[in-house]
Each structure stands twice: as C-alpha cells, then as structure tokens.
Amino acid sequence: MVTTDNGDAKLFHCPALTTIKLVSGKWKTRILWVLRERPHGFNELKRTLPGVSAKVLAEQAAELENAGLIERRKVEIDGQTYSEICYTKYGLSLVPVLDALGEWGLEHQRISGDE
C-alpha cells in the first residue's frame, strides 16, 4: 500500500494497469493489431502504419519486445536472410484481451456517439 499526501491509502498494484502500461503508447496497439495477421519486416510494418517515424516504431517495438510480447526472428527466403517481427507465444495470449478491449471500445463509441 502507498499513502498519498492526504493520508488516504491507495492500492499500489493493479493487474489491469499492468496490462494497460504494457500496451499503452500511440503505436503499440497498432503494431500488435498488424502483427496478428502475420509477421512483418520492419519496413513493411512501417509502410502499414502511415505516420509513424522509424525511430518511434523502433522504440515502441523494442518496448513490446522487452516485455516478451513480440520478437524479431531471422528467416531465410531464396538464400537471403531477413528479419521479421512476430508475436511470441506469450504475446499471443494477449490477443483475446486486445479483442475484448476493441469490442468494448466499439460498444462505447456506439453508445456515446463518439465515432
């Protein structure tokens, strides 16, 4: 427990907040959404996400990788070695959570007229 300045005890650890922190960031959920279809190379991922700079994409992908949600792996095609970004097995366990968040968001937009 953590005490605030006014002496009220606040819950310090919230499991939902842990999840939100892992996927928060302007591009992280978008990266995860694109990768659910199939692995992508970095440049392909950048083209799929117009508006993101290479620097920001690399930073956000690195954060997802450090969290164990995605990984870079080497693949060989026609004698050439390429790097692709894909979900880890652990990261795939997040897909149903993201689906639920997306469904809730769509319902909220419908109810609030905030489309």
MOPAC internal coordinates of N, CA, C and O (Angstrom, degrees):
PM7 1SCF
backbone

  N    0.0000 0     0.00 0     0.00 0    0    0    0
  C    1.4413 1     0.00 0     0.00 0    1    0    0
  C    1.5285 1   109.43 1     0.00 0    2    1    0
  O    1.2310 1   121.49 1   -35.10 1    3    2    1
  N    1.3129 1   114.75 1   144.90 1    3    2    1
  C    1.4499 1   121.33 1   176.60 1    5    3    2
  C    1.5132 1   107.51 1  -117.66 1    6    5    3
  O    1.2310 1   120.68 1   -39.00 1    7    6    5
  N    1.2949 1   116.30 1   141.00 1    7    6    5
  C    1.4578 1   120.15 1   178.66 1    9    7    6
  C    1.5141 1   108.24 1  -103.71 1   10    9    7
  O    1.2310 1   120.88 1   -46.02 1   11   10    9
  N    1.3192 1   115.93 1   133.98 1   11   10    9
  C    1.4597 1   120.57 1   177.76 1   13   11   10
  C    1.5225 1   108.67 1   -84.41 1   14   13   11
  O    1.2310 1   120.74 1    -5.52 1   15   14   13
  N    1.3225 1   116.18 1   174.48 1   15   14   13
  C    1.4629 1   121.38 1  -179.16 1   17   15   14
  C    1.5215 1   112.59 1   -57.13 1   18   17   15
  O    1.2310 1   120.16 1   146.40 1   19   18   17
  N    1.3356 1   117.30 1   -33.60 1   19   18   17
  C    1.4619 1   119.20 1  -178.02 1   21   19   18
  C    1.5269 1   112.26 1   -86.56 1   22   21   19
  O    1.2310 1   119.88 1  -173.38 1   23   22   21
  N    1.3353 1   117.84 1     6.62 1   23   22   21
  C    1.4532 1   121.26 1   174.60 1   25   23   22
  C    1.5190 1   114.64 1    88.01 1   26   25   23
  O    1.2310 1   119.59 1   174.59 1   27   26   25
  N    1.3428 1   118.38 1    -5.41 1   27   26   25
  C    1.4653 1   120.14 1   178.51 1   29   27   26
  C    1.5197 1   109.71 1   -73.23 1   30   29   27
  O    1.2310 1   120.89 1   -46.28 1   31   30   29
  N    1.3280 1   115.90 1   133.72 1   31   30   29
  C    1.4624 1   119.92 1   176.71 1   33   31   30
  C    1.5196 1   108.29 1   -78.34 1   34   33   31
  O    1.2310 1   120.46 1   -44.46 1   35   34   33
  N    1.3048 1   116.72 1   135.54 1   35   34   33
  C    1.4661 1   122.13 1   179.16 1   37   35   34
  C    1.5206 1   108.72 1  -123.12 1   38   37   35
  O    1.2310 1   121.37 1   -33.55 1   39   38   37
  N    1.2886 1   114.98 1   146.45 1   39   38   37
  C    1.4516 1   119.78 1   175.78 1   41   39   38
  C    1.5237 1   107.88 1   -68.82 1   42   41   39
  O    1.2310 1   120.37 1   -56.20 1   43   42   41
  N    1.3148 1   116.89 1   123.80 1   43   42   41
  C    1.4547 1   121.06 1  -176.34 1   45   43   42
  C    1.5183 1   112.09 1   -83.39 1   46   45   43
  O    1.2310 1   120.09 1   137.96 1   47   46   45
  N    1.3195 1   117.44 1   -42.04 1   47   46   45
  C    1.4588 1   120.12 1  -175.27 1   49   47   46
  C    1.5223 1   110.49 1  -111.92 1   50   49   47
  O    1.2310 1   120.93 1   -55.78 1   51   50   49
  N    1.3085 1   115.82 1   124.22 1   51   50   49
  C    1.4602 1   121.66 1   178.30 1   53   51   50
  C    1.5298 1   107.35 1  -125.84 1   54   53   51
  O    1.2310 1   119.47 1   -62.57 1   55   54   53
  N    1.3419 1   118.62 1   117.43 1   55   54   53
  C    1.4708 1   120.47 1  -177.96 1   57   55   54
  C    1.5315 1   113.38 1   -57.51 1   58   57   55
  O    1.2310 1   119.92 1   143.77 1   59   58   57
  N    1.3199 1   117.76 1   -36.23 1   59   58   57
  C    1.4674 1   119.55 1   178.47 1   61   59   58
  C    1.5291 1   110.31 1   -64.68 1   62   61   59
  O    1.2310 1   120.59 1   141.73 1   63   62   61
  N    1.3192 1   116.48 1   -38.27 1   63   62   61
  C    1.4649 1   120.48 1   178.98 1   65   63   62
  C    1.5252 1   110.58 1   -65.52 1   66   65   63
  O    1.2310 1   119.98 1   145.11 1   67   66   65
  N    1.3244 1   117.65 1   -34.89 1   67   66   65
  C    1.4592 1   121.28 1   175.97 1   69   67   66
  C    1.5270 1   110.05 1   -57.40 1   70   69   67
  O    1.2310 1   120.74 1   133.26 1   71   70   69
  N    1.3253 1   116.19 1   -46.74 1   71   70   69
  C    1.4636 1   120.96 1   179.76 1   73   71   70
  C    1.5245 1   110.70 1   -64.08 1   74   73   71
  O    1.2310 1   120.69 1   133.55 1   75   74   73
  N    1.3190 1   116.29 1   -46.45 1   75   74   73
  C    1.4672 1   120.78 1  -178.36 1   77   75   74
  C    1.5243 1   110.66 1   -60.84 1   78   77   75
  O    1.2310 1   120.02 1   138.48 1   79   78   77
  N    1.3253 1   117.57 1   -41.52 1   79   78   77
  C    1.4677 1   120.45 1   178.77 1   81   79   78
  C    1.5284 1   111.45 1   -62.74 1   82   81   79
  O    1.2310 1   120.53 1   142.37 1   83   82   81
  N    1.3320 1   116.60 1   -37.63 1   83   82   81
  C    1.4656 1   119.95 1  -179.48 1   85   83   82
  C    1.5281 1   112.05 1   -64.45 1   86   85   83
  O    1.2310 1   119.97 1   143.40 1   87   86   85
  N    1.3137 1   117.66 1   -36.60 1   87   86   85
  C    1.4698 1   120.10 1  -174.63 1   89   87   86
  C    1.5293 1   112.64 1  -105.70 1   90   89   87
  O    1.2310 1   120.12 1  -179.10 1   91   90   89
  N    1.3394 1   117.38 1     0.90 1   91   90   89
  C    1.4586 1   118.37 1  -179.71 1   93   91   90
  C    1.5204 1   110.06 1   -75.00 1   94   93   91
  O    1.2310 1   121.70 1   -28.12 1   95   94   93
  N    1.2773 1   114.35 1   151.88 1   95   94   93
  C    1.4559 1   122.08 1  -175.31 1   97   95   94
  C    1.5212 1   106.62 1   129.48 1   98   97   95
  O    1.2310 1   120.93 1   -35.17 1   99   98   97
  N    1.2950 1   115.82 1   144.83 1   99   98   97
  C    1.4620 1   120.52 1  -173.22 1  101   99   98
  C    1.5227 1   113.22 1   -55.79 1  102  101   99
  O    1.2310 1   120.02 1   147.10 1  103  102  101
  N    1.3289 1   117.57 1   -32.90 1  103  102  101
  C    1.4687 1   120.18 1  -171.45 1  105  103  102
  C    1.5177 1   115.06 1  -110.35 1  106  105  103
  O    1.2310 1   119.40 1   166.12 1  107  106  105
  N    1.3215 1   118.75 1   -13.88 1  107  106  105
  C    1.4637 1   119.85 1  -173.40 1  109  107  106
  C    1.5260 1   113.08 1   -61.26 1  110  109  107
  O    1.2310 1   119.82 1   131.87 1  111  110  109
  N    1.3189 1   117.94 1   -48.13 1  111  110  109
  C    1.4685 1   118.42 1  -179.74 1  113  111  110
  C    1.5205 1   110.50 1   -65.87 1  114  113  111
  O    1.2310 1   120.31 1   147.73 1  115  114  113
  N    1.3194 1   117.01 1   -32.27 1  115  114  113
  C    1.4634 1   120.11 1   177.91 1  117  115  114
  C    1.5255 1   110.78 1   -68.74 1  118  117  115
  O    1.2310 1   120.20 1   139.53 1  119  118  117
  N    1.3217 1   117.23 1   -40.47 1  119  118  117
  C    1.4632 1   121.15 1   176.24 1  121  119  118
  C    1.5218 1   109.15 1   -60.00 1  122  121  119
  O    1.2310 1   120.83 1   131.03 1  123  122  121
  N    1.3198 1   116.01 1   -48.97 1  123  122  121
  C    1.4615 1   120.79 1  -178.75 1  125  123  122
  C    1.5240 1   111.14 1   -62.57 1  126  125  123
  O    1.2310 1   120.18 1   142.67 1  127  126  125
  N    1.3274 1   117.27 1   -37.33 1  127  126  125
  C    1.4633 1   121.02 1   179.43 1  129  127  126
  C    1.5284 1   110.43 1   -63.70 1  130  129  127
  O    1.2310 1   120.27 1   133.80 1  131  130  129
  N    1.3223 1   117.09 1   -46.20 1  131  130  129
  C    1.4654 1   121.44 1  -178.57 1  133  131  130
  C    1.5339 1   110.68 1   -65.02 1  134  133  131
  O    1.2310 1   120.34 1   139.35 1  135  134  133
  N    1.3110 1   116.96 1   -40.65 1  135  134  133
  C    1.4643 1   120.32 1  -176.67 1  137  135  134
  C    1.5190 1   113.11 1   -72.01 1  138  137  135
  O    1.2310 1   119.77 1   163.45 1  139  138  137
  N    1.3107 1   118.04 1   -16.55 1  139  138  137
  C    1.4706 1   119.33 1   179.69 1  141  139  138
  C    1.5272 1   110.53 1   -66.62 1  142  141  139
  O    1.2310 1   120.37 1   154.28 1  143  142  141
  N    1.3250 1   116.91 1   -25.72 1  143  142  141
  C    1.4582 1   121.63 1   179.19 1  145  143  142
  C    1.5330 1   111.02 1   -71.31 1  146  145  143
  O    1.2310 1   121.40 1   133.23 1  147  146  145
  N    1.3580 1   114.92 1   -46.77 1  147  146  145
  C    1.4594 1   121.38 1  -179.28 1  149  147  146
  C    1.5306 1   107.95 1  -178.02 1  150  149  147
  O    1.2310 1   119.96 1   -15.20 1  151  150  149
  N    1.3316 1   117.69 1   164.80 1  151  150  149
  C    1.4661 1   120.14 1   176.03 1  153  151  150
  C    1.5355 1   110.62 1   -62.87 1  154  153  151
  O    1.2310 1   120.97 1   -27.91 1  155  154  153
  N    1.3089 1   115.76 1   152.09 1  155  154  153
  C    1.4644 1   122.45 1   178.56 1  157  155  154
  C    1.5254 1   109.56 1  -133.51 1  158  157  155
  O    1.2310 1   120.85 1   -32.27 1  159  158  157
  N    1.3263 1   115.97 1   147.73 1  159  158  157
  C    1.4539 1   120.32 1   167.24 1  161  159  158
  C    1.5184 1   108.57 1   -73.55 1  162  161  159
  O    1.2310 1   120.25 1   -18.57 1  163  162  161
  N    1.3275 1   117.12 1   161.43 1  163  162  161
  C    1.4640 1   120.66 1  -177.59 1  165  163  162
  C    1.5290 1   111.64 1   -57.83 1  166  165  163
  O    1.2310 1   120.25 1   130.17 1  167  166  165
  N    1.3289 1   117.12 1   -49.83 1  167  166  165
  C    1.4717 1   119.93 1  -178.04 1  169  167  166
  C    1.5208 1   111.66 1   -64.72 1  170  169  167
  O    1.2310 1   120.52 1   142.83 1  171  170  169
  N    1.3076 1   116.62 1   -37.17 1  171  170  169
  C    1.4666 1   120.29 1   177.06 1  173  171  170
  C    1.5287 1   110.05 1   -64.43 1  174  173  171
  O    1.2310 1   120.72 1   138.16 1  175  174  173
  N    1.3213 1   116.23 1   -41.84 1  175  174  173
  C    1.4569 1   120.82 1   178.02 1  177  175  174
  C    1.5231 1   110.27 1   -62.80 1  178  177  175
  O    1.2310 1   120.51 1   138.26 1  179  178  177
  N    1.3224 1   116.62 1   -41.74 1  179  178  177
  C    1.4690 1   120.63 1   178.77 1  181  179  178
  C    1.5300 1   110.96 1   -62.96 1  182  181  179
  O    1.2310 1   120.02 1   138.19 1  183  182  181
  N    1.3227 1   117.56 1   -41.81 1  183  182  181
  C    1.4779 1   120.54 1   178.36 1  185  183  182
  C    1.5254 1   111.41 1   -65.00 1  186  185  183
  O    1.2310 1   120.45 1   147.41 1  187  186  185
  N    1.3199 1   116.75 1   -32.59 1  187  186  185
  C    1.4639 1   121.85 1  -178.69 1  189  187  186
  C    1.5230 1   111.43 1   -73.95 1  190  189  187
  O    1.2310 1   120.37 1   159.56 1  191  190  189
  N    1.3223 1   116.89 1   -20.44 1  191  190  189
  C    1.4627 1   122.07 1  -177.56 1  193  191  190
  C    1.5284 1   109.70 1  -116.99 1  194  193  191
  O    1.2310 1   120.18 1  -104.75 1  195  194  193
  N    1.3378 1   117.26 1    75.25 1  195  194  193
  C    1.4644 1   119.18 1  -178.10 1  197  195  194
  C    1.5323 1   111.01 1   -59.89 1  198  197  195
  O    1.2310 1   121.74 1   -41.52 1  199  198  197
  N    1.3111 1   114.28 1   138.48 1  199  198  197
  C    1.4632 1   119.56 1   177.77 1  201  199  198
  C    1.5128 1   113.99 1   102.83 1  202  201  199
  O    1.2310 1   119.72 1   163.16 1  203  202  201
  N    1.3239 1   118.14 1   -16.84 1  203  202  201
  C    1.4636 1   119.94 1   178.71 1  205  203  202
  C    1.5256 1   109.15 1   -89.59 1  206  205  203
  O    1.2310 1   120.86 1   -43.53 1  207  206  205
  N    1.3194 1   115.96 1   136.47 1  207  206  205
  C    1.4639 1   119.36 1   176.09 1  209  207  206
  C    1.5278 1   108.41 1   -81.27 1  210  209  207
  O    1.2310 1   120.93 1   -21.87 1  211  210  209
  N    1.3182 1   115.83 1   158.13 1  211  210  209
  C    1.4596 1   120.76 1   178.61 1  213  211  210
  C    1.5283 1   110.11 1   -60.38 1  214  213  211
  O    1.2310 1   120.46 1   141.57 1  215  214  213
  N    1.3300 1   116.72 1   -38.43 1  215  214  213
  C    1.4667 1   121.20 1  -179.44 1  217  215  214
  C    1.5272 1   111.12 1   -62.92 1  218  217  215
  O    1.2310 1   120.37 1   131.01 1  219  218  217
  N    1.3064 1   116.90 1   -48.99 1  219  218  217
  C    1.4700 1   121.00 1  -178.60 1  221  219  218
  C    1.5208 1   110.70 1   -66.92 1  222  221  219
  O    1.2310 1   120.36 1   138.51 1  223  222  221
  N    1.3244 1   116.92 1   -41.49 1  223  222  221
  C    1.4604 1   120.17 1   178.00 1  225  223  222
  C    1.5230 1   110.33 1   -60.36 1  226  225  223
  O    1.2310 1   120.33 1   135.33 1  227  226  225
  N    1.3181 1   116.97 1   -44.67 1  227  226  225
  C    1.4665 1   121.03 1   179.35 1  229  227  226
  C    1.5307 1   110.53 1   -62.83 1  230  229  227
  O    1.2310 1   120.20 1   138.02 1  231  230  229
  N    1.3273 1   117.22 1   -41.98 1  231  230  229
  C    1.4652 1   120.68 1   179.58 1  233  231  230
  C    1.5208 1   111.80 1   -64.31 1  234  233  231
  O    1.2310 1   120.74 1   132.45 1  235  234  233
  N    1.3330 1   116.18 1   -47.55 1  235  234  233
  C    1.4645 1   119.70 1  -177.59 1  237  235  234
  C    1.5299 1   111.07 1   -68.42 1  238  237  235
  O    1.2310 1   120.26 1   141.41 1  239  238  237
  N    1.3302 1   117.11 1   -38.59 1  239  238  237
  C    1.4676 1   120.35 1   176.65 1  241  239  238
  C    1.5279 1   110.02 1   -64.99 1  242  241  239
  O    1.2310 1   120.00 1   140.69 1  243  242  241
  N    1.3281 1   117.60 1   -39.31 1  243  242  241
  C    1.4694 1   120.81 1   178.66 1  245  243  242
  C    1.5284 1   110.70 1   -63.28 1  246  245  243
  O    1.2310 1   120.08 1   141.21 1  247  246  245
  N    1.3312 1   117.45 1   -38.79 1  247  246  245
  C    1.4665 1   120.49 1   177.64 1  249  247  246
  C    1.5253 1   110.77 1   -64.56 1  250  249  247
  O    1.2310 1   120.47 1   138.37 1  251  250  249
  N    1.3294 1   116.71 1   -41.63 1  251  250  249
  C    1.4697 1   120.09 1   177.15 1  253  251  250
  C    1.5247 1   110.80 1   -65.99 1  254  253  251
  O    1.2310 1   120.91 1   143.23 1  255  254  253
  N    1.3295 1   115.86 1   -36.77 1  255  254  253
  C    1.4613 1   120.11 1   178.60 1  257  255  254
  C    1.5330 1   110.53 1   -68.34 1  258  257  255
  O    1.2310 1   120.31 1   136.93 1  259  258  257
  N    1.3242 1   117.01 1   -43.07 1  259  258  257
  C    1.4674 1   120.99 1   178.70 1  261  259  258
  C    1.5233 1   111.91 1   -63.32 1  262  261  259
  O    1.2310 1   120.65 1   151.82 1  263  262  261
  N    1.3261 1   116.36 1   -28.18 1  263  262  261
  C    1.4683 1   120.89 1   177.37 1  265  263  262
  C    1.5257 1   111.39 1   -80.77 1  266  265  263
  O    1.2310 1   120.27 1   173.01 1  267  266  265
  N    1.3402 1   117.09 1    -6.99 1  267  266  265
  C    1.4593 1   121.05 1   178.77 1  269  267  266
  C    1.5117 1   114.29 1    83.13 1  270  269  267
  O    1.2310 1   120.13 1  -164.73 1  271  270  269
  N    1.3421 1   117.35 1    15.27 1  271  270  269
  C    1.4642 1   120.98 1  -177.18 1  273  271  270
  C    1.5231 1   112.72 1   -88.81 1  274  273  271
  O    1.2310 1   120.54 1   146.43 1  275  274  273
  N    1.3313 1   116.58 1   -33.57 1  275  274  273
  C    1.4643 1   120.97 1   178.17 1  277  275  274
  C    1.5191 1   107.96 1  -131.45 1  278  277  275
  O    1.2310 1   121.31 1   -13.92 1  279  278  277
  N    1.3243 1   115.09 1   166.08 1  279  278  277
  C    1.4637 1   120.03 1   177.64 1  281  279  278
  C    1.5190 1   109.64 1  -146.89 1  282  281  279
  O    1.2310 1   121.99 1   -23.01 1  283  282  281
  N    1.3136 1   113.80 1   156.99 1  283  282  281
  C    1.4623 1   120.68 1   171.52 1  285  283  282
  C    1.5130 1   105.90 1  -100.26 1  286  285  283
  O    1.2310 1   121.10 1   -47.19 1  287  286  285
  N    1.3022 1   115.51 1   132.81 1  287  286  285
  C    1.4599 1   118.52 1   177.18 1  289  287  286
  C    1.5178 1   108.88 1  -134.17 1  290  289  287
  O    1.2310 1   121.87 1   -28.14 1  291  290  289
  N    1.3004 1   114.03 1   151.86 1  291  290  289
  C    1.4630 1   121.01 1   179.30 1  293  291  290
  C    1.5148 1   108.85 1   -89.62 1  294  293  291
  O    1.2310 1   121.03 1   -45.48 1  295  294  293
  N    1.3337 1   115.63 1   134.52 1  295  294  293
  C    1.4599 1   121.46 1   175.14 1  297  295  294
  C    1.5251 1   107.79 1  -129.64 1  298  297  295
  O    1.2310 1   121.17 1   -32.43 1  299  298  297
  N    1.3107 1   115.36 1   147.57 1  299  298  297
  C    1.4548 1   119.84 1   178.95 1  301  299  298
  C    1.5248 1   109.12 1  -110.64 1  302  301  299
  O    1.2310 1   121.30 1   -53.32 1  303  302  301
  N    1.3350 1   115.11 1   126.68 1  303  302  301
  C    1.4613 1   121.62 1   178.51 1  305  303  302
  C    1.5322 1   107.32 1  -130.60 1  306  305  303
  O    1.2310 1   120.94 1   -59.50 1  307  306  305
  N    1.3133 1   115.80 1   120.50 1  307  306  305
  C    1.4640 1   121.45 1   179.39 1  309  307  306
  C    1.5264 1   112.15 1    51.85 1  310  309  307
  O    1.2310 1   120.49 1  -136.55 1  311  310  309
  N    1.3151 1   116.67 1    43.45 1  311  310  309
  C    1.4553 1   121.04 1   177.31 1  313  311  310
  C    1.5163 1   114.83 1    79.78 1  314  313  311
  O    1.2310 1   119.77 1   175.08 1  315  314  313
  N    1.3169 1   118.05 1    -4.92 1  315  314  313
  C    1.4690 1   122.55 1   178.09 1  317  315  314
  C    1.5211 1   109.45 1  -101.00 1  318  317  315
  O    1.2310 1   120.41 1   -40.49 1  319  318  317
  N    1.3168 1   116.82 1   139.51 1  319  318  317
  C    1.4567 1   121.24 1   177.30 1  321  319  318
  C    1.5189 1   109.52 1   -99.13 1  322  321  319
  O    1.2310 1   121.04 1   -51.19 1  323  322  321
  N    1.3183 1   115.61 1   128.81 1  323  322  321
  C    1.4591 1   122.73 1  -179.86 1  325  323  322
  C    1.5191 1   109.60 1  -123.85 1  326  325  323
  O    1.2310 1   121.19 1   -22.13 1  327  326  325
  N    1.3153 1   115.32 1   157.87 1  327  326  325
  C    1.4559 1   121.22 1   174.11 1  329  327  326
  C    1.5236 1   107.32 1  -106.32 1  330  329  327
  O    1.2310 1   120.98 1   -45.87 1  331  330  329
  N    1.3244 1   115.74 1   134.13 1  331  330  329
  C    1.4576 1   119.50 1   175.81 1  333  331  330
  C    1.5195 1   109.16 1  -129.33 1  334  333  331
  O    1.2310 1   121.36 1   -25.51 1  335  334  333
  N    1.3089 1   115.00 1   154.49 1  335  334  333
  C    1.4522 1   122.08 1  -179.66 1  337  335  334
  C    1.5212 1   107.26 1  -107.47 1  338  337  335
  O    1.2310 1   120.62 1   -47.70 1  339  338  337
  N    1.3207 1   116.42 1   132.30 1  339  338  337
  C    1.4611 1   120.43 1  -178.35 1  341  339  338
  C    1.5304 1   109.65 1  -149.58 1  342  341  339
  O    1.2310 1   121.55 1   -12.57 1  343  342  341
  N    1.3088 1   114.64 1   167.43 1  343  342  341
  C    1.4620 1   120.39 1   174.41 1  345  343  342
  C    1.5158 1   110.02 1   -66.43 1  346  345  343
  O    1.2310 1   120.63 1   -32.25 1  347  346  345
  N    1.3111 1   116.40 1   147.75 1  347  346  345
  C    1.4537 1   121.31 1   165.83 1  349  347  346
  C    1.5267 1   106.69 1   -85.12 1  350  349  347
  O    1.2310 1   120.65 1   -12.18 1  351  350  349
  N    1.3081 1   116.35 1   167.82 1  351  350  349
  C    1.4613 1   119.60 1   175.61 1  353  351  350
  C    1.5297 1   109.28 1   -59.07 1  354  353  351
  O    1.2310 1   120.64 1   137.26 1  355  354  353
  N    1.3061 1   116.38 1   -42.74 1  355  354  353
  C    1.4677 1   121.63 1   177.10 1  357  355  354
  C    1.5329 1   110.84 1   -61.40 1  358  357  355
  O    1.2310 1   120.49 1   135.94 1  359  358  357
  N    1.3255 1   116.68 1   -44.06 1  359  358  357
  C    1.4613 1   121.21 1  -179.84 1  361  359  358
  C    1.5154 1   112.72 1   -60.92 1  362  361  359
  O    1.2310 1   120.62 1   144.85 1  363  362  361
  N    1.3359 1   116.43 1   -35.15 1  363  362  361
  C    1.4712 1   120.01 1   178.68 1  365  363  362
  C    1.5211 1   111.92 1   -61.05 1  366  365  363
  O    1.2310 1   120.17 1   154.58 1  367  366  365
  N    1.3322 1   117.28 1   -25.42 1  367  366  365
  C    1.4648 1   119.84 1   178.04 1  369  367  366
  C    1.5243 1   111.68 1   -67.40 1  370  369  367
  O    1.2310 1   120.21 1   164.78 1  371  370  369
  N    1.3297 1   117.20 1   -15.22 1  371  370  369
  C    1.4656 1   121.86 1   178.82 1  373  371  370
  C    1.5304 1   112.18 1   -83.13 1  374  373  371
  O    1.2310 1   119.85 1   159.69 1  375  374  373
  N    1.3292 1   117.89 1   -20.31 1  375  374  373
  C    1.4708 1   121.30 1  -175.91 1  377  375  374
  C    1.5331 1   112.45 1   -55.19 1  378  377  375
  O    1.2310 1   118.62 1   132.32 1  379  378  377
  N    1.3300 1   120.23 1   -47.68 1  379  378  377
  C    1.4755 1   118.55 1   178.55 1  381  379  378
  C    1.5302 1   112.70 1   -62.24 1  382  381  379
  O    1.2310 1   120.20 1   148.17 1  383  382  381
  N    1.3133 1   117.23 1   -31.83 1  383  382  381
  C    1.4643 1   121.28 1   177.74 1  385  383  382
  C    1.5252 1   109.65 1   -66.77 1  386  385  383
  O    1.2310 1   120.73 1   134.40 1  387  386  385
  N    1.3306 1   116.22 1   -45.60 1  387  386  385
  C    1.4659 1   120.62 1   178.20 1  389  387  386
  C    1.5245 1   110.85 1   -64.33 1  390  389  387
  O    1.2310 1   120.30 1   141.76 1  391  390  389
  N    1.3423 1   117.03 1   -38.24 1  391  390  389
  C    1.4690 1   120.82 1   175.87 1  393  391  390
  C    1.5193 1   110.40 1   -59.40 1  394  393  391
  O    1.2310 1   120.58 1   134.78 1  395  394  393
  N    1.3356 1   116.49 1   -45.22 1  395  394  393
  C    1.4668 1   120.78 1  -179.64 1  397  395  394
  C    1.5266 1   110.77 1   -64.13 1  398  397  395
  O    1.2310 1   120.28 1   138.28 1  399  398  397
  N    1.3212 1   117.07 1   -41.72 1  399  398  397
  C    1.4684 1   120.03 1   176.99 1  401  399  398
  C    1.5274 1   110.98 1   -62.32 1  402  401  399
  O    1.2310 1   121.00 1   137.75 1  403  402  401
  N    1.3303 1   115.68 1   -42.25 1  403  402  401
  C    1.4633 1   119.83 1   178.78 1  405  403  402
  C    1.5151 1   112.24 1   -63.38 1  406  405  403
  O    1.2310 1   120.32 1   136.54 1  407  406  405
  N    1.3219 1   117.00 1   -43.46 1  407  406  405
  C    1.4630 1   120.68 1   178.51 1  409  407  406
  C    1.5228 1   110.63 1   -62.99 1  410  409  407
  O    1.2310 1   120.64 1   138.03 1  411  410  409
  N    1.3221 1   116.39 1   -41.97 1  411  410  409
  C    1.4626 1   119.79 1   178.10 1  413  411  410
  C    1.5285 1   110.27 1   -63.34 1  414  413  411
  O    1.2310 1   120.71 1   137.72 1  415  414  413
  N    1.3300 1   116.26 1   -42.28 1  415  414  413
  C    1.4644 1   120.59 1   179.11 1  417  415  414
  C    1.5189 1   112.41 1   -61.65 1  418  417  415
  O    1.2310 1   120.39 1   138.00 1  419  418  417
  N    1.3330 1   116.85 1   -42.00 1  419  418  417
  C    1.4681 1   120.32 1   177.54 1  421  419  418
  C    1.5264 1   110.91 1   -62.74 1  422  421  419
  O    1.2310 1   120.80 1   137.41 1  423  422  421
  N    1.3311 1   116.07 1   -42.59 1  423  422  421
  C    1.4614 1   120.09 1   178.58 1  425  423  422
  C    1.5222 1   110.57 1   -64.59 1  426  425  423
  O    1.2310 1   120.37 1   139.03 1  427  426  425
  N    1.3084 1   116.89 1   -40.97 1  427  426  425
  C    1.4651 1   120.46 1   178.33 1  429  427  426
  C    1.5273 1   110.76 1   -62.60 1  430  429  427
  O    1.2310 1   120.62 1   137.45 1  431  430  429
  N    1.3248 1   116.43 1   -42.55 1  431  430  429
  C    1.4678 1   119.99 1   178.14 1  433  431  430
  C    1.5254 1   110.38 1   -61.38 1  434  433  431
  O    1.2310 1   120.98 1   138.66 1  435  434  433
  N    1.3344 1   115.74 1   -41.34 1  435  434  433
  C    1.4519 1   119.67 1  -179.53 1  437  435  434
  C    1.5255 1   110.74 1   -64.42 1  438  437  435
  O    1.2310 1   120.30 1   133.34 1  439  438  437
  N    1.3083 1   117.03 1   -46.66 1  439  438  437
  C    1.4574 1   121.42 1  -177.06 1  441  439  438
  C    1.5346 1   111.40 1   -68.18 1  442  441  439
  O    1.2310 1   121.01 1   136.51 1  443  442  441
  N    1.3157 1   115.67 1   -43.49 1  443  442  441
  C    1.4659 1   119.81 1  -174.56 1  445  443  442
  C    1.5264 1   112.91 1   -85.54 1  446  445  443
  O    1.2310 1   120.41 1   168.63 1  447  446  445
  N    1.3326 1   116.81 1   -11.37 1  447  446  445
  C    1.4597 1   119.73 1  -176.07 1  449  447  446
  C    1.5153 1   111.93 1    70.42 1  450  449  447
  O    1.2310 1   120.90 1  -162.82 1  451  450  449
  N    1.3164 1   115.89 1    17.18 1  451  450  449
  C    1.4687 1   123.01 1  -177.05 1  453  451  450
  C    1.5099 1   110.58 1   -94.38 1  454  453  451
  O    1.2310 1   120.36 1  -117.75 1  455  454  453
  N    1.3145 1   116.92 1    62.25 1  455  454  453
  C    1.4549 1   120.87 1  -178.35 1  457  455  454
  C    1.4712 1   107.58 1  -101.01 1  458  457  455
  O    1.2310 1   120.10 1   180.00 1  459  458  457

